[in-house]
Amino acid sequence: MKKTEASRRKMENSLLRRKSVKKRLLLGCLMAVMSMSSLCWAGHAKAEPAAANPGVFTGATQYQNMRAALDSIADILNGTGVKYCDARISPLVRTEEGYEVPLEIGFLAGESKLVPVLEKMSAFSFADARLVASSLNISVTADTLEAGQPLLSANVRQNVMCGACAKESANRCLKRNRQYIHALTRLLEITTFKPQITKQVLGGGVGPGKTWITNLRIDNDNHFQITGYALDVKEVTRLGNDLLGSGAFLEVFISEMNKNTYEKVPVWRFALLARVN
């Protein structure tokens, strides 16, 4: 009887010990889970202010930078008597040090308005935002202005650069803007967008040389792609030589010349590539 009682007590003690071990294990697991939750919550609490305060990436800041650029462009175009046609804004592009908003601006203008408009656009500055031209397309339309000047269709691609990327690259970008604007100025001193047919028909007329441009593209690497006409094949090679002599261009390459007619007058159509100095 005594052995039976002892065995029973021994079994009860064993069960109690097992229950105690289980309780300790369960308590340990609960404490571990609570600890992990606390760490996660602390991490979330630390990350939350950064998400709520993203600096230049806030929607309000982004919008104000974009608005300032668009308003400035509208003031420039309207103030210079240029016809503002359209604006297309691409999605924001983020970088490690800031962001940029690509813009595409279309307007109609006379030849004399091109350089002043582009100079004013390149001078834009608002807080940490800068306006940097990436490419420019100019083509002659069928319409003419007073004094027989052709109406030009211009399409300018710009980037509103914001944040540290704008500050660090501002000097480089502004230098590039000055280079292509200077090269465009020299180009329009050597040739023109106005047809020079009168020089062949009447032996006179106004305008530099005996060549004229119908299309001009300036790429983001400062290459000028020029398409136009010349009254004589030697005028094409003369144009290339004059561009090199202007000091604004480092390289000139004639890619095409072919006999053509322009308003029933024999001419030479050409395509030329020049790299800004």
Helices and strands as residue ranges (DSSP letters): H 2-52, G 55-57, H 59-79, E 83-89, E 93-94, E 98-109, H 111-122, E 125-126, E 129-144, G 146-148, E 150-163, H 164-190, H 197-201, E 211-218, E 223-230, H 233-245, E 249-262, E 265-276
